[in-house]
Amino acid sequence: MGNQEYIPLMDDTLKSVPIDKYGMAWGCFCLLGVGLLFPFNCYIAASDYFGSLYPTVPYDFFISLAYNYFQWVLLFVSAYVMPKFSFKSRITIFILAGAAILFFIPFIHMIFSANNTVSMAISLICTFFSGCLASLLFGSVLGLVALFPGEYTGAVMSGNGVAGVIASLLRIITKVSYSDSPSALKSSSFLYFFLGGGLLVICFLCFIVLLQLPITKYYLASYEASKFQSKDSINGSADKKKVSIKELMKKIWREALVVFTIFFTTLSLFPGITSLVQNTGDNKMSQDWFQILFVLFFMIGDVTGRTIPKWFIIFKPTNLWIPTFLRLLFFPLFALCVKPLVFRSDAWYFIFMFIFALSNGYCGTLAMMFGPSKADEHEKEITGIVMSFCLNFGIWISTHFAFLVLYLVTGSTVVL
């Protein structure tokens, strides 16, 4: 059950923080960040594959809905339940189960090819469970990294962005490796999802390495020690400190609101509304390739924004809300790229997408870094989970709001 396996460090080992040699802990957290969002990005980057299987439904919208629908509930529950289990047991289970689902995804249509409706339903059910696992993994990893200095939270957030770039590049590589035919599309998708599952296994191995590092053992032991306060200095008895969610929210409400708003804005528009943006025909690129590159542009901008805070922090906790709420302007901007079509150049589309993604990564990372820094040592794991809850609650609200935006832009909630 709890993290008691990390307590037996002697008190004298807690006097100084071990050096993160070669940045190994930072790198491992970055790869864990990749594992957090890779399944979702994997589904999004394979929109051409799912579009060919289910051409009569807005599958991009359904992916987002199925993947994110239950996440906020699980994170709310996990704030109370997950700390009872060790980081090692929960993160191991969640990563490997997520990998198993990615391995299984390309077999679904092969098994149920006779009934497209059943095939789609099972695909969405798998996407739903993948989202549930990702939600629990997200809370556990951010609970763990909250015990470390803020730069390590930045590493996880950078990894989130890298996940999108890797997913897009993998899709491009697997797509160009085969001819342009329906059977080749299925073959490339098999390879794509198998490589995706393999990447999650690599993330798991990096997690095992992370647990063996002296710096990890130090912060885990410090955290366990911080949860107890001395009650009787003579007999050495101690009481366990309790964390009040209400009192904690008084400290981090601003960062929680910011991270909610950032991801509400982003997921209300991406990938749903942005998938409606059409190639203007100024070049010979097909719409399939236009969307793949459009998504890749988002991923590159996002990972750039998530990495910049390692070197440059422009905003403070007191004014981070300003760029956060300015991002709401992307609602009319992207709408005018679809209907009515005001911006008629691919250049505008890619400029908007890059700024949209850059601001998402940068502001989201700062909010996730600032939150745990305001909490006491014994509150930090719960702070990480609460911040994850606010992030995913923003995503959950956006999955519903996206259909309203779709209706306002196109006059319909179905895209053919």
C-alpha positions in Angstrom: 0.0 0.0 0.0 1.7 3.4 0.7 5.2 4.4 -0.2 6.7 2.9 2.9 9.4 1.1 0.8 11.2 4.4 0.5 11.3 5.4 4.2 14.4 3.3 5.3 16.8 6.0 4.2 18.9 7.0 7.2 18.4 10.5 8.5 21.9 11.6 7.7 21.2 11.0 4.0 18.6 13.7 4.0 21.1 16.5 4.8 21.9 17.3 1.2 20.2 16.8 -2.1 22.0 14.3 -4.3 23.2 15.6 -7.7 21.1 14.7 -10.7 24.0 13.2 -12.6 23.8 13.8 -16.4 20.3 15.1 -15.9 19.0 11.5 -15.8 16.1 12.3 -13.5 15.1 15.2 -15.7 15.3 12.9 -18.8 13.3 10.1 -17.1 10.5 12.6 -16.1 10.5 13.9 -19.6 9.9 10.4 -21.0 7.2 9.8 -18.4 5.6 13.0 -19.7 5.7 11.4 -23.2 3.9 8.4 -21.8 1.2 10.5 -20.2 -0.1 12.0 -23.5 1.2 9.7 -26.1 -1.9 7.5 -26.4 -4.2 10.5 -27.0 -1.8 12.0 -29.5 -1.5 8.6 -31.1 -5.2 8.4 -31.8 -5.3 12.0 -33.0 -2.3 11.6 -35.4 -4.0 8.5 -36.9 -7.1 10.5 -38.0 -6.5 9.5 -41.6 -6.8 5.8 -40.6 -9.9 6.2 -38.5 -11.4 8.5 -41.1 -11.1 5.8 -43.7 -12.7 3.2 -41.4 -15.6 5.4 -40.2 -16.1 8.1 -42.9 -19.7 9.0 -42.0 -19.1 10.2 -38.4 -17.0 13.0 -36.8 -14.6 10.4 -35.3 -12.1 13.1 -34.2 -14.8 14.5 -31.9 -15.7 11.1 -30.6 -12.1 10.3 -29.8 -11.8 13.4 -27.7 -15.1 12.7 -26.0 -14.4 9.0 -25.2 -10.8 9.6 -24.1 -11.5 12.5 -21.8 -15.0 12.0 -20.6 -14.3 10.2 -17.3 -10.9 11.5 -16.5 -11.9 14.3 -14.1 -14.0 11.9 -12.0 -11.1 9.5 -11.7 -8.7 12.3 -10.7 -11.2 13.5 -8.1 -11.4 10.1 -6.6 -7.6 9.5 -7.0 -6.8 12.5 -4.8 -8.2 10.5 -1.9 -7.4 6.9 -3.0 -4.2 6.8 -5.0 -1.8 8.1 -2.2 -2.6 4.8 -0.4 -0.7 2.9 -3.1 3.0 3.1 -3.9 4.1 5.2 -6.9 5.8 2.1 -8.3 2.7 -0.2 -8.3 0.3 2.3 -9.8 2.5 3.8 -12.5 3.7 0.4 -13.6 0.1 -0.9 -14.0 -1.2 2.2 -15.8 1.6 2.4 -18.3 1.7 -1.3 -19.3 -2.1 -1.5 -19.5 -2.1 1.6 -21.8 0.6 -0.1 -24.0 -1.6 -3.2 -24.2 -4.5 -1.2 -25.6 -2.4 0.4 -28.3 -1.2 -3.0 -29.4 -4.8 -4.2 -29.6 -6.3 -1.1 -31.5 -5.4 -2.2 -35.1 -6.8 -5.7 -34.5 -10.3 -4.4 -33.8 -11.4 -3.7 -37.3 -9.8 -6.9 -38.5 -11.9 -8.9 -36.0 -15.1 -7.0 -36.5 -14.8 -6.0 -40.1 -18.3 -7.5 -40.9 -20.0 -4.9 -38.7 -18.6 -1.3 -38.9 -20.8 -0.1 -36.0 -19.5 -2.7 -33.6 -16.0 -2.1 -34.7 -16.3 1.6 -34.1 -18.0 1.1 -30.7 -15.3 -1.2 -29.5 -12.6 1.2 -30.7 -14.2 4.0 -28.7 -14.6 1.7 -25.7 -10.8 1.0 -25.9 -10.2 4.7 -26.3 -12.3 5.3 -23.2 -10.3 2.9 -21.1 -7.1 4.2 -22.5 -8.2 7.7 -21.3 -9.1 6.3 -17.8 -5.6 4.8 -17.5 -4.0 8.0 -18.7 -5.9 10.0 -16.2 -4.8 7.8 -13.3 -1.2 7.8 -14.7 -1.3 11.6 -15.0 -2.3 12.1 -11.4 0.3 9.7 -10.2 3.2 11.1 -12.2 2.4 14.7 -11.4 2.0 13.7 -7.7 5.5 12.2 -7.9 7.1 15.1 -9.7 5.5 17.6 -7.4 7.9 16.3 -4.7 10.8 17.5 -6.8 11.8 21.1 -7.7 9.7 22.9 -10.3 12.1 22.3 -13.2 11.2 18.6 -13.1 7.5 19.4 -13.5 8.7 21.4 -16.5 10.3 18.2 -17.7 7.0 16.2 -17.5 5.2 19.0 -19.4 7.9 19.1 -22.0 7.5 15.4 -22.4 3.7 15.9 -22.9 4.6 18.1 -25.9 7.2 15.7 -27.2 4.6 13.0 -27.2 2.7 14.9 -29.9 5.7 15.4 -32.1 6.7 11.7 -31.8 3.1 10.6 -32.6 3.0 12.9 -35.7 6.4 11.9 -36.9 5.7 8.2 -36.4 2.5 8.6 -38.4 4.3 10.4 -41.3 7.1 7.8 -41.3 4.7 4.8 -41.3 2.5 6.4 -43.9 5.3 7.2 -46.4 6.7 3.7 -45.9 3.7 2.2 -47.8 2.0 2.9 -51.0 -1.1 5.1 -51.2 -3.9 2.4 -51.1 -6.5 1.3 -48.6 -4.6 -1.9 -47.8 -1.4 0.0 -47.4 -3.1 2.4 -45.0 -4.1 -0.5 -42.8 -0.6 -2.0 -42.9 1.0 1.3 -42.0 -1.5 1.8 -39.1 -0.6 -1.7 -37.7 3.1 -0.7 -37.7 2.2 2.7 -36.2 0.2 1.4 -33.3 2.8 -1.3 -32.6 5.6 1.3 -32.4 3.3 3.4 -30.2 2.8 0.5 -27.7 6.6 -0.2 -27.8 7.3 3.5 -26.9 5.1 3.1 -23.8 7.1 0.1 -22.8 10.3 2.2 -23.1 8.7 4.9 -20.9 8.1 2.2 -18.3 11.7 1.1 -18.3 12.8 4.7 -17.8 10.5 4.9 -14.8 12.2 1.8 -13.3 15.6 3.6 -13.8 14.2 6.8 -12.2 13.2 4.9 -9.0 16.8 3.7 -8.6 18.4 7.2 -8.7 19.7 8.7 -5.4 17.8 12.0 -6.1 14.5 10.1 -6.4 15.1 8.2 -3.2 16.0 11.4 -1.4 12.8 13.2 -2.3 10.6 10.2 -1.7 12.1 9.8 1.8 11.8 13.5 2.5 8.2 13.4 1.5 7.4 10.4 3.7 9.2 12.2 6.7 7.2 15.4 6.1 3.9 13.6 6.5 4.6 13.1 10.1 4.9 15.7 12.8 6.5 15.2 16.2 4.0 14.9 19.0 6.0 13.6 21.9 9.8 14.3 21.7 10.4 11.9 24.7 8.9 8.7 23.4 9.2 9.6 19.7 5.6 9.1 18.8 4.2 11.2 15.9 0.9 12.1 14.3 0.4 11.9 10.5 -0.3 15.3 9.0 -3.6 15.6 7.1 -4.1 17.5 3.9 -7.2 19.7 3.7 -8.2 20.1 0.0 -10.2 23.2 1.0 -7.2 24.9 2.6 -4.9 23.7 -0.2 -7.2 25.3 -2.8 -6.9 28.7 -1.0 -3.2 28.5 -1.8 -3.4 27.3 -5.5 -6.8 28.5 -6.8 -5.2 31.0 -9.2 -2.9 28.3 -10.8 -5.8 25.8 -10.8 -8.1 28.3 -12.6 -5.4 29.1 -15.2 -4.6 25.5 -16.0 -8.4 24.8 -16.3 -8.9 27.7 -18.7 -5.8 26.9 -20.9 -6.8 23.3 -21.6 -10.5 24.1 -21.9 -9.7 26.6 -24.6 -7.2 24.2 -26.4 -9.4 21.1 -26.4 -12.5 23.0 -27.4 -10.8 23.8 -30.7 -8.2 21.0 -31.2 -8.6 18.5 -32.8 -12.3 19.1 -33.6 -12.6 22.6 -35.1 -9.0 22.7 -36.4 -9.7 19.4 -38.4 -12.3 21.4 -40.4 -9.7 23.8 -41.7 -9.3 23.0 -45.4 -6.2 23.3 -47.7 -6.8 26.3 -49.9 -5.4 24.5 -52.9 -2.4 26.9 -53.3 -0.2 23.8 -53.4 -0.5 20.2 -54.6 -0.8 18.8 -51.0 -3.8 16.5 -50.4 -6.2 17.3 -47.5 -4.9 14.2 -45.7 -1.3 15.4 -45.8 -2.5 19.0 -45.0 -4.1 17.7 -41.8 -1.1 15.6 -40.8 1.2 18.6 -41.2 -1.3 20.9 -39.5 -1.4 18.6 -36.5 2.4 18.3 -36.5 2.7 22.1 -36.5 0.6 22.1 -33.3 2.8 19.5 -31.7 6.0 21.4 -32.5 4.6 24.6 -31.2 3.3 22.9 -28.1 6.6 21.2 -27.2 8.5 24.4 -27.8 6.2 26.2 -25.4 6.5 23.5 -22.8 10.3 23.6 -23.0 10.9 27.3 -22.9 10.2 27.7 -19.1 13.4 25.7 -18.4 15.2 28.9 -19.5 12.7 31.8 -19.6 9.9 32.6 -17.3 8.2 35.8 -18.4 5.0 35.7 -16.4 4.5 35.4 -12.6 1.7 33.6 -10.7 0.0 37.0 -10.3 -0.2 37.8 -14.0 -0.3 34.5 -15.8 -4.0 34.9 -16.2 -3.5 37.6 -18.8 -2.2 35.5 -21.6 -4.4 32.7 -20.5 -7.6 34.6 -21.1 -6.3 36.3 -24.2 -6.1 32.8 -25.8 -10.0 32.9 -25.9 -9.5 35.0 -29.0 -8.6 31.8 -30.9 -12.3 30.8 -30.9 -13.3 33.5 -33.4 -9.9 33.2 -35.2 -10.3 29.5 -36.0 -14.0 30.0 -36.8 -13.1 32.5 -39.4 -10.8 29.9 -41.0 -13.8 27.6 -41.5 -17.1 29.5 -41.9 -17.4 32.3 -42.9 -14.1 31.8 -44.6 -12.3 35.1 -44.0 -8.7 33.9 -43.9 -7.9 32.3 -47.3 -4.2 31.4 -47.0 -2.5 28.4 -45.6 0.1 30.7 -44.1 -2.5 32.2 -41.8 -3.7 28.7 -40.7 -0.2 27.6 -39.8 0.6 30.9 -38.0 -2.5 30.7 -35.9 -1.9 27.1 -35.1 1.7 27.7 -34.0 0.8 30.6 -31.7 -2.1 28.6 -30.4 0.1 25.7 -29.6 3.0 27.7 -28.2 0.8 29.6 -25.8 -0.8 26.3 -24.7 2.5 24.7 -23.9 4.1 27.7 -22.2 1.2 28.9 -20.0 0.2 25.4 -19.1 3.7 24.5 -18.0 4.1 27.6 -15.9 0.8 27.0 -14.1 1.7 23.4 -13.3 5.1 24.6 -12.0 3.7 27.4 -9.9 1.0 25.3 -8.2 3.2 22.8 -6.2 5.6 25.6 -5.2 2.9 27.2 -3.1 2.1 24.0 -1.1 3.8 22.7 2.0 6.0 19.7 1.7 3.4 17.2 2.9 0.8 18.7 0.6 2.8 18.4 -2.7 1.6 15.0 -3.9 -2.1 16.0 -3.4 -1.3 19.4 -5.1 0.0 17.5 -8.2 -3.2 15.5 -8.3 -5.5 18.5 -7.7 -3.7 20.4 -10.5 -4.2 17.3 -12.7 -7.8 17.3 -11.8 -8.3 20.9 -12.8 -6.4 20.3 -16.1 -8.6 17.3 -16.9 -11.8 18.9 -15.8 -11.1 21.7 -18.3 -10.6 19.0 -20.9 -13.8 17.3 -19.9 -15.9 20.5 -20.2 -14.2 21.2 -23.5 -15.3 17.8 -25.0 -18.9 19.0 -24.6 -18.4 22.6 -25.5 -16.6 21.5 -28.7 -19.9 20.3 -30.0 -21.5 23.6 -29.3 -18.7 25.3 -31.1 -19.1 22.9 -34.0 -22.8 23.8 -34.2 -22.2 27.5 -34.1 -19.5 27.3 -36.8 -21.1 24.8 -39.2 -24.8 24.8 -38.2 -24.5 21.0 -37.5 -23.0 18.7 -34.9 -22.2 16.1 -37.6 -19.3 16.5 -40.0 -19.4 14.3 -43.1 
